[in-house]
C-alpha cells in the first residue's frame, strides 16, 4: 500500500501505513476547537432548550444533526427578533446568524462534552425571515454567511466549510430573523 496525500477516516496515509505494518504510530490530537473559542474571545450562550417535542441534537453513528437553532441571547432563553427588509437590516441579520452559530456551538459542546469531538461541518440549512418585496438578490446568502463565517473561524477552512443552502422564509418561529439546522461529522469519544 503506497502512501498518498489523502486521508482515510481521519488518519493520514503515513500513519495508516504504519498501522497496516503492525506498528503503533504516534498520533497527535489535531482538533483543538475548544481552545479556539477562547482564542477568538467568543462567549457561548447557555445551550437553548427545545421549545417543543424534539431534542436539540441527535447522534447517529459519526454524525450529529442539530434541530433548528435561532439567535439566542446569552441567557439561552430569549431571542433576537425581526424580519429582514421590514424592521431589520441585512447587517443586523448577519449578526443574528452569528448569534445562531454561537447557539449551535453551545449545543454541540453540551451534546459532545467538547467541541474537540467535531471533525467537520457537513451541511447547513439557513433560513432567513425575509420580506420578499424588499429582498430579491443575494441577501439571504449574505445573512447566512454570518453563521458560516463563524464555523470557518472556529473549525478552520478545511473543517468549517461544508455544503449549504440559504433560503428566504415568509416567517419563522417567534419572529426570529434566522434559523439554522446543521449536520456535523464527529469523532469517537
Buried (B, 14 or more C-beta within 10 A) or exposed (E): EEEEEEEEEBBBBEBBBBEEEEEEBEEEEEBEBBEBBEEEEBEBBBBBEEEEEEEBBEEEEBBBBBBBBBBBBEEBEEBBBBBBBBEBEBEBBBBBBBBBBBBBBBBBBBBBEEBBBBBBBBBBBBBBBBBEEEBEEEBBBBBBBBBBBBBBBBBBEEBBBBEBEBEBBEEBEEBBBBBBBBBBBBBEE
